[in-house]
Amino acid sequence: MKKALLLFIIILGFFLFLFLLFKDSDILKNVRITTKAQEYKEAEKYAFKNSPFYDKYYKDENVIVLNIWATWCEPCIEEMPLLNRLKKQYSDKKNIVFLSLSTDKDSVKIKSFLSTSKFDFEDISLENFPYRKYILNQLNSKESISDNYFIKIDSEEIPITYILNKQKTIYSYKGKIDSVDIYNRIDSILK
């Protein structure tokens, strides 16, 4: 019993030390502590199949080009003109839709960026805000909740552009897209 109490005090002291060390930093703004029960409840409430993205786009037969981006991501911003040209190239096709989903945690930043009109894709970030983690887990074939961790740290590599069709991920580009390759892949799906 004394060992367990001592271990608890040491762990608590460690977290208190980290808190004091980083209290004025942006690191703690994204820290969230939850129980397994809370995670399961959240995963059920915000499940992929409950998302507006699933209802409006994913369950359709259309080809979906979905770009995952963030306002702070320089490679994401740099590839936007290329993605805009891609969308323009297929503007006469009715069975393809171009969407974007931001990983930003701040909806005000997303709205502000979108008002600059740098990106022509239909952005689904705000309507899918609480579902984003579960949408990305589905696209990456990850479990929403894992029992195999003590402390869980999530990270995302962006930009990522997915080509989806018939409720499957056909291809994904991690990092900037290869313009020739993405045109070829879309053309082969649309035939």
Salt bridges, closest charged atoms under 4 A:
ASP26 OD1 - LYS29 NZ 2.99
GLU39 OE1 - LYS152 NZ 3.62
GLU42 OE1 - ARG32 NH2 2.73
GLU42 OE2 - LYS133 NZ 3.65
ASP55 OD1 - LYS59 NZ 3.63
GLU78 OE1 - LYS176 NZ 2.75
GLU127 OE1 - LYS56 NZ 3.23
ASP147 OD1 - LYS36 NZ 3.88
ASP181 OD2 - ARG185 NE 2.90
